[in-house]
Amino acid sequence: MTAELVRGQNHPLSQARLEVRVSAGRPIVAGATLSDEQGRVRGVEWVAHPGAPTLPGLEVSKQAAADHRLAFDLDALPGTVHRVSVLLALPAGVGGPVRFGAVAAPFVAVTGLDGVEVASYTITGLDTESAVVALELYRRQGVWKVRAVGQGYAGGLAELLTDQGLSEARQLAGSINEAVAQGLARSVSAPPPRTADADRSRQAAASAPGPDQPYAAPQGAPGTVPPQSPYDAPGPQGATVPQTGYPGGPAQPDPSAVTQPSAPTGGPVDYSHPGRRAAAPPPPAPTAPPAAPGQPAQPVAGDATGWSMEERLYNQVWGMFEDLARTTAAYRSAVDFADSRMGQELDKVLSDPRSRIGGQGDAAREAAQAKRAGLVDQARAALDRDLAQLAAEAEVVEPALPAAYASWDNPVWHGYRVPMEIPMALRLGDLRLPESENLSIPMLVRLPLERGLWIDSGRAGLDDPLTDSDELRRLAMDTAVAHAARLLAVYPAGEFTVHVIDPAGSGASSLAPLARSGVLDAPPAAGAAGVGEVLARLTQRVDLVQMAVRGGVADSLPPDLDTAEQLLIVNDFPHGFDDRAVTQLRYLADEGPAVGVHLMMVADREDAAAYGPLLDPLWRSLLRLTPVPDDHLADPWVGHAWTYEPALVPPGSQVLQQVLSQVAAARRSWNR
């Protein structure tokens, strides 16, 4: 039975290998400190954080996330450690909440390796604090216990670490915040979470593992293996013991839940019937045909929850993304465990000089290698099964995607018509992992865009030294035009406007489809004067809309103000930009998305090196995309490095020009 702790209460721990699971509802930082008998942290090497996630007997998450799983092996901790403190903090300098009083109360649970909760604690009563010591695992007379602490610090991680006796507290807090900011900058934002009863129907149908499955599937996942702790204990025949649920914590809100409007009233009294629905219930999702005994359910496009097929497909794609991330994490964890176990067995046998005589060492090495191969083969079989199921699902989902979610070579674009409503999301490319070369997941981002885009035209991170710099810049601009065309195509006529800054005119060939079709309201701005004019006009628009919204007079905006969403494409930054223009650009990146002004930069970060760290917040605020495949994006669940492939128009295809021509014709009709 789970012990539900209150602040200051403790509970004994009956096992040394366990996990601490954190659920916060929004991205937070999780870490841990090791302390001696006096409760002092002896140095930075006694702190586990996203920049240094592993210590002896302890591993924490590598990035900020809404859910965390911290792995502990209390027997593997150094003998001088008598206390382990679990720390939670809000990411600093990324534009999110700065105090825990503005977010939902974090929930933490101590579980065994079987997923059964030992103790839980909801951290309430926080207000101005931005960092908190959630739990303590402490040793008393040879017995480990857990205590609910809930001690918050308004001064953040620096104050928390200083209170634990760390002299380098401020420097370490700064490096942690920098590591977290870099991780968030490259992370693909997760969609709003779903409630437990809104899980995809395909998951419920396949949640029970079959007799041939070497691992138990997590509750609600189709035969996938949950990420395992590196400290998992060996089970029967050397298999690792899986976790049976993920994650612990309270249910989260459903993105498909729509607030139902009440019936109109004629005065201060609401005469609507309290038990009557004011909105129609969602249409039933497609159901898969019954599967044969022992076989997985047949995939069906749109079997997720949602009020429309578009929303169901969106949730289904994100469910596939999460499934692939977690099953790959389980495989990698199993391989790491097999390698670690083989090393331990070899060290144990070969540490005795007598075992090296008479071929005993060779026999021990062969036995350890054979055992490792068996564990890896077993894990690979589970991964291959999950990949096959996800590939089968992708085969039925991809053809069913609407234009906003579809690749440019999807036949749905040949029947394109200018939409009447804005879609939920937009496809910006595909994501894949090394273990799943033949399976890619569409990368969908919510609309309207919550952050700008940075199309990297530099060579940083590219493995091919022969890549031509000029060709890379051209590809970057082609990618930007393809993304801009998608945005124009999925918005109703007159509700999306594109501006272009091209100081030297180097992007003229790539911009030709936009210019020829007439979807640009004005030619690309050139020279310093053109740059200044466009930036001044857009910053003025942001100021006006912000003042109107804050003053509650949004209907009094100037009649000549373009109320459509605005996209500014900037090519070859920082050429043609002075200090004032750079300041305006940063302002648009920070304040623009909230009032409908979005930024798409085509630039090489090294070209802006002369500005030093001044522009670092700008780069971190943008979602970096590349014109060629590159493994720089991370998922919001496990933090894998995913290979991103841009959504480019196939060579020789006329689909882009056809779509833009229809957009231009619709805009002309709308302006009449």
C-alpha positions, 0 to 999 in steps of 0.5 A: 500500500502506498504511503501518502506522505505530508511535509516532514513525514518519513517512511522506511524503504525495503529495497535499495534499487528504486525510482523516483518519478516526478509529474509536474504538468510542464517542463521542470528540471530534476536533479539530486545531491549527495550529502555527508553525515552533516548534510553538506555537499562536498563538491560539484561532483556530488550533484547530478543534473542535466549537464552531468546526469550520472553519479555512482548509484544515481541517474537523473534526466538529461533535460527539462521535462514534464515527467521524470524518472530518476534511478537509484541504487542505494547500495552503490552509493559511496560509503560517505554518502548519508543523504540524497536530496531530490531537487526540482527547479523551474527552467530559468531564462526560457520565458516560462513561469518563474515561481512554483505558485503559478504552476500545478503542484508537483507530484513525486513518487518513490517506486520499486522496479516493478512500478509499485509505489512505495511512497508519494508526496504532492508538494503544496504550499509553494508560492514565490519559490523557483527551486525546491527540495522535494524528497530526501533519501537518508540512511539512519542506523543502516536503514534507508528511509524517505522523507517528504521535505518540500523546502522551497527557495525563492533564489532558485538553484543557487540559493538551494545549493548554497544552503546545502554547503556547496561553495560553487553554488552560483557557478553550478546553477548557471551551468545547469540553467545553460544546459537546460536552455540548450536542451529546451532549444533543441527539443520538439515541444510536446502536444498538450497531454491526454488524460488516462481515459483518453488514451488511444483505443489501439493501445487498450486493445494491445496492452496485454503482453502475449506469452511470447513477449519477453517484456511486459508492456506498459499500461496503455502502450501497444506492446512497447517496452518502457524505458528501464533504469540502468540499475534494473535487477536481472530477472529469470534467465538474465532478462531485465525486470521491466516497469509496468507503468509510466509515469506515476502521478495525477492525470493530465488535461485532455487536448481534445476536451472542448469547453461546452458553451452554455445556452444563451441567457436573457439576463443575469439568470442562466435559464439553460438546463444544467443536464443538457448538452450544449454541444454535440458529442464527438463522433466515434473514432474508427475501430480496428477489426478484431485481431486473431488470438495472439496477434496484435490489433490491425492498425486503423487511421484515426483511432485516437481520441478527438472531436474530428478526424484531423484531431484524431490523426494529430493525436495518433501521430504523436502517440506513434512518436511517443511509442517509438521513443519509449520502445527505443529507450527500452532497447538501448537500456537493455543493451547498456544493461547487458554490456554492464553485466558482462563487464561486471562478470568478467571483472569478477572472474578475471580479478583472481589470477588463478582463473587465468590459468588453464583456460578458465579466463577464456571460458568465462569470457565466452560465457559472458559474451554469450549471455550478453548476446542472448540479452541483446537478441531478446531486446532486439526481438522486442524492438523489431516487433514494436517497429513492425507494428508501428510501421504497419500503422504508418502505412495506413496513417500516412495516406489518410493525413490531411494536406497540412500533415502530409508530405509534398509527394502525398496525392492529397496535394493534387486535390488541394483547395484553399481551406476555410479554417486553420488546421491544428498543426503543420508538418515541418519534416520527418523524424527517425532514429538509427534503430528505425531507419525504415520508419519515420514519424511526421514532425507536427507543430501546433498552429499558430506557431509558438516560437520562430523557426531558424533554418540553419545555413551553416556547416556546423554539425555536418558530417560531410566535409565536401558539402558546398557552403553556397549550395547549403545556403541555397538549400536552406532558402529552398527549405524556408520557401517550402515551409512558408508555402505550407503556411500560406496553403493551410491558412484561409485566404487573407489570414496569413501574410509573408514579408521577406528581407533579403538584403543582398538579393542572394535568395532571389532564385529560391524566392521565385515561386513566391514572387511569381505566384503573387502571394507576396504583398511586396518585393523582398526588402533589400539593403539597409533601408529596406531592412529598417523599413520592414522591421519598423513596420512589424515592431510597430504592429506588435506594439499596437496590438499589445497595447490594444489587448492589454487595454481591452480595446482590441476593436479600436485598432487602426482600420489599415492594420493588417490583422492577418498572421504575419511571417517575416523571412530573414535571409543572410542574417546579419548582413544588412543589419545594424545594432538597432535592427538586431534589437528589433529582430530580437524584440520580434522573436520574443514578443511577436508570436503572442500577437501573430508576428512570426519569425523565420531566419535563414542564417549561419550562427557563425556569421553572427559571432561578432555579436558575441553572447548578445544573440544567444537568447535569440538562437535559443528562442527559435526552433532550429531546422536544417536543410539536410538530414541532421540529428539535432532535435530531441523528443520531449519524453526520453531526449533521444537525438532524432535525425530530422529530414526537412519537408522538401518538394520532390525534384521536378514536381509542380505541386508547389507552384500549383498550390501557390497559384490557388492561394494567390487566386483566393487572396485576389478574390478575398481582397475584392 
